[in-house]
């Protein structure tokens, strides 16, 4: 038993030091097999023991992270969920989007419990350590408008840029907590918006409802130029979609933006003063 214990300690020390040498603080079972020489079943068993000992933590199917030494041995260590999302997509194209991108752009005031990832590849949503990872599939031609963003001293992730984040929120308010949250984010960052880029992106995405909702909010908040709003009016949907798809189908119709206003305008207007 003592020999087995020494072997375990030696093997775990070698694994962790080798991973650090390779600058891999997140690793897979394949890495364990390559470094230790164990077969896959033995590697899984060995890694499970490391999790129990609090040396590493499980962050996804076949994916693990080293618990930082400065935290000591702790099974309560949780990896940054945005880094976990990056690791989950592995080699697939992706960007963090919707409410997650709003969070990273400092457009929200509420904690985010769901991590949204947009990709042209199909990936199943899953829950890890209490966080839900929701994957939104987009067409390849709609995969644009993203940038790198530092989420720690050593880690970057890819997120939708400010303009794409706003448009995604208008297209899918249900992934952002509703149109009120999207409106709040729009108002918080309105001075940073590149209006030419916003219009270019909206044209490329070609989602009519986005023009309806964007035009209405810009009118409400007195943002953008009249010329800009006229361009939006030329691209509205012919129907009257809901301002907020999460709310009941009720309320007056706004003919100028072809929307059913199912949220009191004064509720959205208050956002400017909070």
Secondary structure, DSSP 8 states (H G I E B T S, - for coil): -HHHHHHHHHHHHHHHHHHHHTT-SEEEHHHHHHHH---HHHHHHHHHHHHHTTSEEEEETTEEEE--GGG-S-TT----HHHHHHHHHTTS--EE-HHHHHHHTT--SS---EEEEEESS----EEETTEEEEEEE--GGG---EEEEESSSS-EEEEE-HHHHHHHHHH-GGGTTSHHHHHHHHHHTGGG--HHHHHHHHHHHT-HHHHHHHHHHHHHHT-S-HHHHHHHHTT--SS-EES-TTS-S-S-EETTTTEE--S-HHHHHGGGG-
